[in-house]
């Protein structure tokens, strides 16, 4: 990161909600044409709010915590 970059006015997670709906990327090609590509988040992707992410920095930490909680919930067969 260059020293002259200033992110002091940045807003963390500003685009997170929109990204959950999917997003479109416009690719500008060397020949002057453009192409739009639509992307959807894979099924099962979960976004964490910043305050939660501070405690659970990766998938392994989240899954470990949730597995601990699952043991506290009475088993209920899903149909």
N, C-alpha and C positions, 0 to 999 in steps of 0.2 A: 504494500500500500504506500503510495506516495505521500510525503509529509504535507503537501499542499492540498490534499483532499480534505474537505470539511463536511462531515456528516452530522455536525452538531444540531442542525435543524431537521434531521431525518426523523421519520416516524416508523418505528419498528412494527412490522406486521400490516403496514398500510394496504397492501394488495392481497393479503392472505385470504380474505373471504371470497374475493373474486376468483382467485386461483382454484378454490374448491369447486367452483361451477365449471371449470375448464377455461382454456384461454386460447387465443389465436396469435400466431407469430407470422409476421410478414417478412418474407425473405426477399431481399433485393439482390438480383443476380447481376453478374458482370456484363451481360448482354443488354441490360437496361430493363428487363422484364421483372415482374414481381410475382411471387407465389404466396398464397396464404395457406398456412398449415394449422389445423385445429388439433388441440391436445386436451385430453380428459385425464384427470388423475386416476390411477389404477384403483379398482375396487378394493376396499379395505384400508385405504390411506386415511389417516387421521391427523389433523393439524392440532398442535398444542399451542395454547396461549403462552405468551412469553413468561409469565410468572410460574406456570406449571413446568415449562421447559427448563427453567433454572434448576429444578429438582430432578427432572428426568431427561437428560441430554441426548438419549438415543433409544432406539427401539428395544434393546435388551433391558434397559432400566424400566421402561414402561411395562413391558410384558411381565417382568419379574414382579412388579408391584400389583398388577392386575391379577396375576395368578394367586398372589397372597390374598387378595380380596375375594376371589372366586371361592376359596376354601371357607370363607365366612358366610357365604350365601347358601341357603338350603338348595339342594339339587332339585331342579325342575325340568322334567323332560319336555323338549320342544317338539311340536308336531309339524 
